[in-house]
Amino acid sequence: MTEPAASLDHLAARLGIERDYWDTTGQHHYAPDESLRAIVRSLGYAADNADDIRATLADMDAAANAGFAPGTVRTQLGGAISVPLRADSGAFEWALNLDGGETLRGTGRMENLDDAGDGRRALSFGADLPFGLHRLVIDHGEERHVSTVIVAPPTALGVGDIAGAGSRLWGVTGPLYGLRSRRNCGIGDFEDAARLAEALAPLGADFVGFNPVHALYPSEPNRTSPYSPSSRLFLNVLHIAPDMLPEFAHCEAARRYVSENAVALASLRDTRHVDYAHAARHKLALLDILYEEFKRRSGIDRARHNAFAEFRAEIGPRLHRHALFDALSEVLPPPPGGWGGFDQWPEMYRDPKSEAVARFAVENHRRVAFFEFLQWIADEQLGQASARAKEAGMALGLYLDLAVGVCGNGADAWSAPDEYAYGVSMGAPPDAFAKGGQRWALSPFNLRTLRERGYRPFAELLRSLLRHAGLARIDHVLGLNKAFWLPDGDLPGAYVKYPLDDLLAVLAIESHRANAVVIGEDLGNVPEGFREILAENNMLGCRVAYFEREWDGAFCPPETYPERVLACVGTHDLPPLRGWWKGTEIDWRGKIENKPADVIAAEQADRAIDRRRLCRMLERHDAADMPDPAAGLEDTELVDDIARRLHGRLAASPSDLVGVQIEDLLHQEDQPNLPGTTSEHPNWVRRLDVAVEDIGRDPRVTELAAIMTDGRKKP
């Protein structure tokens, strides 16, 4: 290996970049130098040539050796804290700003501190500090030094910590956008979420979960994937229920708009698929009218206006920048046939701190304030839905989902460009299902910035997620350990290691702060020992019945599932049981990929084998006679009977949580999303067949709910 290549390997290793890896098919991959250089550059380091690499390594060594205090110190709650300081003498002052608002202060002399070894002195604190991310400021001589002190509980909260020891709970998961009701604007909203929780709680459900409700693109409503958000810190304003705003009752113009557009709104409610473009047009127009009513009543309802002001102050500058992004996106449309984003804007608008952006904010202050108002309303209504779920009797309430990243040209990346790595995308390496790998077009955190800021961007993200959730899921939780980064263009990707222990400590803090349980989606190629690490940290994993197999392909009986998991039949990326039974996704992929008929037939034959395997697993533990799985694919009574038995077995499993897909609850067969497709398949648009107002008394729902509740009560 040449000297420059060796230096590049050394630099990559220092930064946690793994040059080679084995994929799930057993193939060995080796990232070329160009890939490593691109990933190094995305973290803000120079690596274009040997001189760059040597200079970067020298700078890293100098920073490591010259630092007065470490950037981050981590300890467990109740443990003593010792901060090593590189100085032999001199007076100093310190201030520890606790993240609860209190500040502790003190003074001292370096020579009076204990020796910490390696030429350092130890500044120690007692074991009585509260959990949190605290900011330590030390003034020594003419210099000020800042460190983050992480004081974390030993683990995150578990189900038993919230619902009581031994609790085994069940709930329902589904797409918020797909909720049908007799009052919404053609897309599920936060009022529908609250009413769904209130319908399911009396039937025994303890949580109701949704795909991410992150902010998307109000001016581009057909960008529908909840897993490709513009922002993970803010909410999708298309989930606002306009008729639930207090202003609606006082606003004649809003009620007139609803009356004049009654036919169009009724048509939107009746469609099989969500018509995002027309639903967004009506909803945003109605919300604009209600915003004017809100302003008109500023002298009448001071409490409400004060609440908006408090929300603005609480969230801070990020709210203003997010609203600015949405306002700019309206007047800087995407290119014909493409998606928008700040990378498509004129150069003067790409920097949120530019004079052009500041001028736009002044000239369009009303529209910017409108988008701030929408975020306040969305937060208010989501909070109300969460409270109503708990008031209805749910132990955990709302179960919310965190996407793995953000669009690299969206609001979060524009608002805080130094927090994200540029020139790379998150993705997945080649596997049996995607031989070319996957490129998700999502920007990862810049790990350099994340460490330098004491993991506060990650903490803020979790705090936003858990603000109104009693249960949350982190998509692709393997990313807390390492993630697959692909440079822009056609270069191969490489794995990048993440500071797992620090991130788990932050997660434990935010779990306790929010009194919430956290699930990690740990499906796919899981490194050995990783699931055990999650369990040790009280983080639940996932067990999907379709995937839980013995060595010979037989289905694992649910009683073998571990305790600290959420067990379920499938996910939004898989067909409900009726669809799986018929192989609907096999037919879809065959059509989309233009597969030969004999290939599709072979895949359907494999599915027939799996149907028999599933029946055998159920039969081994069920006294009742099993129906013949070959009786007919269109025999809905047969598959519904199997669905009841399978869910009953999941309910009786030792798993802490069991999730029931709402599509299975309502005997639907189409899946919300077919991975690897966009417009070829109706992703993220399918709606439920039953209105929220009727779900609680639907006999299919009450029957399966009774099975779940009974099974969860049994030891």
Secondary structure, 3 states (H helix, E strand, C coil): CCHHHHHHHHHHHHCCEECEEECCCCCEEECCHHHHHHHHHHCCCCCCCHHHHHHHHHHHHHHHHHCCCCCEEEEECCCCEEEEECCCCCEEEEEEECCCCCEEEEEEEHHHCEEEECCEEEEEECCCCCCEEEEEEEEECCEEEEEEEEEECCCCECHHHHHCCCCCEEEEEECCCCCECCCCCCCCCHHHHHHHHHHHHHHCCCEEEECCCEECCCCCCCCCCCCCCCEEEEECHHHCCHHHCHHHHHCHHHHHHHHHCHHHHHHHHHCCECCHHHHHHHHHHHHHHHHHHHHHCCCCCHHHHHHHHHHHHHHCHHHHHHHHHHHHHHHCCCCCCCCCCHHHCCHHHCCCCCHHHHHHHHHCHHHHHHHHHHHHHHHHHHHHHHHHHHHCCCCCEEEEEECCCEECCCHHHHHCHHHECCCEEEEECCCCCCCCCEEEEEECECHHHHHHCCCHHHHHHHHHHHCCCCEEEECCHHHHCEEEEEECCCCCCEEEECCHHHHHHHHHHHHHHHCCEEEECCCCCCCCCHHHHHHHCCCEEEEECCCCECCCCCECCHHHCCCCEEEECCCCCCCCHHHHHHCHHHHHHHHHCCCCHHHHHHHHHHHHHHHHHHHHHHHHCCCCCCCCHHHCCCCHHHHHHHHHHHHHHHHCCCCCEEEEEHHHHCCCCCCCCCCCCCCCCCCCCECCCCEHHHHCCCHHHHHHHHHHHHHHHCC
